[in-house]
């Protein structure tokens, strides 16, 4: 097989269909950028779940005067009773540690959390419940506290903070699925565009193809330049998407979001280098498959 002639045909094809090649590059670039973003988002969700689920606490909220509790607001006696229950032999083995937060401490924390928000102007210390914050040895056993303490006098509710985390993760999963859906549509568009580009390129060179057939050139020799054209266009788009993913992780996620939200361990280039080769492989494989299919169909016509 004469590689010089093949690469000459590849160059001619790329020059003749430059606008279509640019379109393939852009569509591949956008679609794979969405794929990479969705993959990084899933890695971020998995990393956050591992980190936050182990640190999620169970909050035992005591009744306040504004709550509609049968026994009214919690008293020092009911608070002490709940504390003894947490220290009892039935519950203590499940607990790693716990601490009590009175209304004054809760109010100070509330003001810091909602600093600058108008809602802080309407909340008074007596509206903030006294709370037992409990860290469990096994976060999955929060039902033990819920079943034991929910009906205790003075207890307004027992809340597993993982329920709040689940809502956040559901939103992130929805965003990730949306990115995946857009990526799939864009990949389909890229495949169709590559196939169309290859067929147009073959049509524009139908005379050369006819001559090759007359001199006995094999179908593999005729097909190879067209497949390489599609792969080159998709490879350029894949590399551009990898560059964007690298910039996004390095400068936006780690450089901007990391310092702004230090409580979250964001994904870094360790995860980025897992995604980047995947994008190149996906782009090249899809391009080669679609180009091969298109040129084979054209040569049978």
PLY file of the C-alpha trace (Angstrom):
ply
format ascii 1.0
element vertex 301
property float x
property float y
property float z
element edge 300
property int vertex1
property int vertex2
end_header
0.00 0.00 0.00
1.50 3.37 -1.06
1.25 5.57 2.03
2.45 8.68 0.17
-0.46 8.46 -2.27
-2.93 7.84 0.57
-1.82 10.93 2.50
-1.88 12.97 -0.71
-5.53 11.92 -1.18
-6.28 12.79 2.44
-4.84 16.29 2.00
-6.84 16.84 -1.20
-10.03 15.70 0.51
-9.54 17.99 3.49
-8.87 20.99 1.23
-11.86 20.32 -1.01
-14.30 19.99 1.87
-12.77 22.46 4.29
-16.09 23.96 5.41
-17.57 20.52 6.15
-14.40 19.49 7.97
-14.63 22.61 10.15
-18.26 21.71 10.88
-17.24 18.20 11.94
-14.50 19.63 14.18
-16.92 22.03 15.89
-19.72 19.50 16.39
-17.28 16.90 17.72
-15.69 19.50 20.00
-19.03 20.63 21.49
-20.44 17.12 21.90
-17.30 15.72 23.58
-17.09 18.78 25.84
-20.57 17.91 27.10
-19.49 14.27 27.52
-16.43 15.33 29.53
-18.45 17.74 31.67
-21.02 15.06 32.46
-18.28 12.56 33.34
-16.54 15.05 35.65
-19.86 15.93 37.27
-20.53 12.26 38.02
-17.05 11.90 39.52
-17.70 15.03 41.61
-21.03 13.64 42.86
-19.42 10.31 43.81
-16.60 12.13 45.61
-19.01 14.39 47.50
-21.20 11.46 48.52
-18.21 9.61 49.92
-17.10 12.69 51.85
-20.38 14.14 53.12
-22.35 10.96 53.84
-19.70 9.89 56.34
-19.90 13.31 58.03
-23.66 13.81 57.93
-25.20 14.28 61.37
-28.60 13.46 62.81
-30.30 16.50 64.35
-32.66 16.04 67.29
-34.68 19.26 67.35
-36.38 20.16 70.62
-39.74 21.93 70.70
-39.92 25.73 70.89
-42.81 27.95 71.93
-43.72 28.48 68.29
-43.97 24.74 67.57
-47.24 22.85 67.84
-45.96 20.18 70.24
-48.43 18.34 72.56
-46.33 19.03 75.66
-45.36 22.57 74.68
-41.81 23.90 74.55
-38.95 21.71 75.74
-37.96 22.15 79.36
-34.59 21.50 81.04
-36.07 18.22 82.29
-37.08 16.99 78.81
-33.69 18.05 77.43
-31.94 16.08 80.18
-34.20 13.09 79.48
-33.19 13.07 75.80
-29.52 13.34 76.79
-29.90 10.29 79.05
-31.53 8.37 76.20
-28.58 9.16 73.94
-26.26 7.85 76.67
-28.37 4.75 77.34
-26.99 1.26 76.58
-29.59 0.82 73.82
-28.49 3.84 71.74
-24.94 4.66 72.87
-23.29 1.80 70.86
-24.53 3.41 67.64
-23.23 6.88 68.49
-19.73 8.12 67.80
-20.27 11.46 69.55
-22.95 14.08 70.18
-23.18 17.60 71.51
-25.93 19.97 72.60
-26.60 23.38 71.04
-28.80 25.79 73.00
-30.96 28.52 71.49
-28.35 31.26 71.89
-25.67 29.21 70.11
-28.14 28.23 67.41
-29.15 31.84 66.88
-25.54 32.97 66.49
-24.94 30.24 63.95
-28.14 31.19 62.12
-27.05 34.83 61.88
-23.69 33.85 60.44
-25.28 31.47 57.95
-27.84 34.02 56.73
-25.70 37.12 57.06
-26.95 39.79 54.66
-30.29 37.99 54.15
-33.45 39.84 55.20
-34.82 36.71 56.85
-32.27 37.16 59.66
-34.06 40.38 60.71
-37.30 38.53 61.49
-35.88 35.59 63.48
-35.46 35.82 67.25
-33.50 33.46 69.54
-36.67 31.88 70.95
-37.59 30.69 67.44
-34.37 28.66 67.12
-34.75 25.15 68.60
-32.36 23.59 71.05
-30.64 20.78 69.20
-28.69 17.62 69.85
-26.22 17.01 67.00
-25.35 13.33 66.72
-22.59 11.65 64.73
-23.30 7.97 64.17
-20.70 5.25 63.78
-22.73 3.94 60.86
-24.67 6.77 59.13
-27.08 4.20 57.67
-28.46 3.43 61.16
-30.17 6.80 61.67
-33.48 4.93 61.92
-32.46 3.85 65.43
-32.56 7.45 66.65
-35.68 8.27 64.66
-37.67 5.36 66.10
-36.44 5.89 69.67
-36.56 9.68 70.05
-39.30 10.91 67.70
-42.05 10.26 70.24
-40.08 11.48 73.27
-41.52 14.45 75.21
-40.10 17.78 74.09
-38.74 16.41 70.78
-40.06 18.27 67.73
-38.36 16.10 65.08
-35.38 13.87 64.33
-33.79 14.73 60.98
-31.06 12.86 59.13
-29.04 15.48 57.27
-28.43 13.03 54.45
-31.99 13.77 53.31
-30.86 17.31 52.50
-27.78 16.00 50.74
-29.93 13.68 48.64
-31.86 16.68 47.33
-28.62 18.40 46.30
-27.28 15.25 44.68
-30.57 14.74 42.81
-30.22 18.22 41.32
-26.60 17.53 40.35
-27.61 14.17 38.84
-30.35 15.89 36.84
-27.80 18.39 35.52
-25.43 15.54 34.67
-28.16 13.59 32.86
-29.10 16.73 30.93
-25.48 17.14 29.84
-25.37 13.47 28.82
-28.60 13.85 26.82
-27.26 16.90 24.98
-23.96 15.11 24.40
-25.71 12.09 22.87
-27.71 14.32 20.50
-24.55 16.18 19.51
-22.66 12.90 19.00
-25.44 11.64 16.73
-25.19 14.92 14.80
-21.41 14.49 14.59
-21.74 10.93 13.26
-24.27 11.99 10.61
-22.14 14.99 9.65
-19.01 12.85 9.31
-20.90 10.35 7.15
-22.26 13.16 4.96
-18.83 14.76 4.66
-17.26 11.48 3.57
-19.98 10.82 0.98
-19.60 14.35 -0.44
-15.84 13.96 -0.51
-16.20 10.63 -2.34
-18.68 12.14 -4.79
-16.33 15.03 -5.58
-13.59 12.50 -6.34
-15.72 10.00 -8.22
-13.50 10.27 -11.32
-10.37 9.43 -9.31
-12.19 6.54 -7.65
-13.24 5.23 -11.08
-9.67 5.38 -12.31
-8.43 3.57 -9.19
-10.93 0.79 -9.81
-9.86 0.49 -13.44
-6.21 0.07 -12.48
-7.13 -2.63 -9.96
-6.95 -0.70 -6.66
-8.57 -2.59 -3.78
-11.56 -1.25 -1.88
-9.39 -0.99 1.24
-6.93 1.26 -0.62
-9.80 3.46 -1.85
-11.55 3.61 1.54
-8.52 4.40 3.69
-8.06 8.10 2.75
-11.73 8.86 3.47
-11.62 7.14 6.85
-8.43 9.04 7.76
-10.14 12.32 6.80
-12.99 11.66 9.20
-10.64 10.54 11.96
-8.44 13.65 11.58
-11.43 16.00 11.78
-12.83 14.20 14.84
-9.37 14.01 16.44
-8.97 17.78 16.18
-12.39 18.27 17.79
-11.50 15.75 20.52
-8.23 17.53 21.30
-10.02 20.88 21.52
-12.57 19.41 23.95
-9.72 17.96 26.05
-8.08 21.40 26.19
-11.36 22.97 27.36
-11.84 20.27 30.00
-8.29 20.83 31.25
-8.79 24.60 31.42
-12.12 24.16 33.18
-10.71 21.85 35.86
-7.46 23.74 36.34
-8.69 27.33 36.37
-12.45 27.27 37.05
-12.93 24.30 39.37
-9.60 24.31 41.23
-8.61 27.92 40.70
-11.96 29.67 41.23
-14.48 27.36 42.94
-11.91 25.68 45.22
-10.87 28.85 47.11
-14.46 30.16 47.12
-15.93 26.97 48.63
-13.12 25.35 50.65
-15.56 22.99 52.42
-16.00 20.98 49.19
-13.26 18.76 47.84
-13.60 19.40 44.10
-12.34 17.11 41.36
-8.83 17.80 40.13
-6.61 16.77 37.27
-6.31 13.27 38.76
-9.91 12.79 37.67
-9.40 14.97 34.59
-6.73 12.63 33.22
-9.24 9.79 33.51
-11.74 11.66 31.33
-9.42 13.18 28.70
-8.24 9.87 27.10
-11.86 8.71 27.07
-12.88 11.73 24.98
-10.14 11.07 22.41
-11.05 7.38 22.14
-14.78 8.13 21.78
-14.17 10.77 19.11
-11.77 8.66 17.05
-13.84 5.45 17.27
-17.10 7.17 16.29
-15.40 8.98 13.42
-13.72 5.84 12.08
-16.93 3.81 12.34
-19.16 6.40 10.68
-16.61 7.17 7.93
-16.09 3.46 7.22
-19.83 2.88 7.02
-20.39 5.89 4.73
-17.64 5.09 2.24
-18.58 1.41 2.05
-22.16 2.34 1.22
-20.99 4.82 -1.39
-18.67 2.32 -3.08
-21.56 -0.16 -3.34
-23.69 2.43 -5.15
0 1
1 2
2 3
3 4
4 5
5 6
6 7
7 8
8 9
9 10
10 11
11 12
12 13
13 14
14 15
15 16
16 17
17 18
18 19
19 20
20 21
21 22
22 23
23 24
24 25
25 26
26 27
27 28
28 29
29 30
30 31
31 32
32 33
33 34
34 35
35 36
36 37
37 38
38 39
39 40
40 41
41 42
42 43
43 44
44 45
45 46
46 47
47 48
48 49
49 50
50 51
51 52
52 53
53 54
54 55
55 56
56 57
57 58
58 59
59 60
60 61
61 62
62 63
63 64
64 65
65 66
66 67
67 68
68 69
69 70
70 71
71 72
72 73
73 74
74 75
75 76
76 77
77 78
78 79
79 80
80 81
81 82
82 83
83 84
84 85
85 86
86 87
87 88
88 89
89 90
90 91
91 92
92 93
93 94
94 95
95 96
96 97
97 98
98 99
99 100
100 101
101 102
102 103
103 104
104 105
105 106
106 107
107 108
108 109
109 110
110 111
111 112
112 113
113 114
114 115
115 116
116 117
117 118
118 119
119 120
120 121
121 122
122 123
123 124
124 125
125 126
126 127
127 128
128 129
129 130
130 131
131 132
132 133
133 134
134 135
135 136
136 137
137 138
138 139
139 140
140 141
141 142
142 143
143 144
144 145
145 146
146 147
147 148
148 149
149 150
150 151
151 152
152 153
153 154
154 155
155 156
156 157
157 158
158 159
159 160
160 161
161 162
162 163
163 164
164 165
165 166
166 167
167 168
168 169
169 170
170 171
171 172
172 173
173 174
174 175
175 176
176 177
177 178
178 179
179 180
180 181
181 182
182 183
183 184
184 185
185 186
186 187
187 188
188 189
189 190
190 191
191 192
192 193
193 194
194 195
195 196
196 197
197 198
198 199
199 200
200 201
201 202
202 203
203 204
204 205
205 206
206 207
207 208
208 209
209 210
210 211
211 212
212 213
213 214
214 215
215 216
216 217
217 218
218 219
219 220
220 221
221 222
222 223
223 224
224 225
225 226
226 227
227 228
228 229
229 230
230 231
231 232
232 233
233 234
234 235
235 236
236 237
237 238
238 239
239 240
240 241
241 242
242 243
243 244
244 245
245 246
246 247
247 248
248 249
249 250
250 251
251 252
252 253
253 254
254 255
255 256
256 257
257 258
258 259
259 260
260 261
261 262
262 263
263 264
264 265
265 266
266 267
267 268
268 269
269 270
270 271
271 272
272 273
273 274
274 275
275 276
276 277
277 278
278 279
279 280
280 281
281 282
282 283
283 284
284 285
285 286
286 287
287 288
288 289
289 290
290 291
291 292
292 293
293 294
294 295
295 296
296 297
297 298
298 299
299 300
